[in-house]
């Protein structure tokens, strides 16, 4: 199962869309926590900062493993690691 924590402002939305697009390319639907739609969104973002040293979103996790932010997720997609972690086959032309 993959999880993505997504964010609050215009810059966040751009990066969140980028990460979500990668999952769509792999025909995967991540469980997304929309921080701006939760009363405890700021608390979750504070916890992410304390644990991982990052307040930025998205922060992507697969089966409990922290992948990182949008750029990290795209990099993992491009090098095939994301498909491997998700247990799916990436088509050669997807990479």
N, C-alpha and C positions, 0 to 999 in steps of 0.2 A: 504494500500500500504506500502511496506517495502522498505527502502533505505539502502544501504551500501556504505560507502566511503572507497575505497581501495587504496593501496599505492604504494610505490616507490622502496623498496629494498627487498632483499631476505627474511629477517625476516618478513617484511610486507606480502609478498606473502604467506608464510606459514600460518600465522594467518588468512589472507583473505580466503584462500582455506578452512580452518577449518570452518569459519563462513558460507561460501557459501554451504558447504556440508550439514549443518544443514537444510538450506532452501530446498535443493534438497531432503533430507529425507522426508520433509513435502510436497513435490511436489509443492513448491512455487518458483516462479521466481522473485527475488527481483530486483528493479531498482538499478543498481550499477553505482556509479560515480567513474570512474577510474581517480584518481588524477594525475597519471603520464602521462595521455593522454590529460590533459587540460593545457592551458596557465595560467589559474588562480588557478592551483592546490595548489601551495604554499600558496596563499591567503586564500583558503578554509581551508587548514590545520591550518593556523594561527588563523582563526576564530573559528575553533573547539577547539583549545587550549584555547582561551580567554573565550569562553562560557562554555566549559565542563571541562577545566583543563587537557585535554589530547591531545597530538599531534599524538598519535599512531593510526594506522588504523588496521583493519576496525573499524569504528564507525557505529553502526546499529541503525536505527530509524524505528519504525512501527507506522503508522498513526500519525506522529509528535512526538511520545514519544521516548526519547532516551533510548535505551536498554543498550548500552555500547559497549565494545570491543568484541573480539572473545570469550574470556573466559566467559564473561557475557552472550553472546548469546548462547553458548553451555549449560551453567547452566540453562538458561530459557527454552531451548529445553528439557533438561533432567527432569526438574520439571514440565513440561507441560504448563508453562506460555507462552512460545512462540506460541504454537499452539492456545492457548486461545486468545492471542492478534491478531493473524492472522485470527481467526474465522474458524479454521479448526480442524478436529478431528485427534488426534494423535493415531495411533494404539498402543495398549498396548505394543507390542514387540518393538516399536520404542523408548520407554523410558527406 
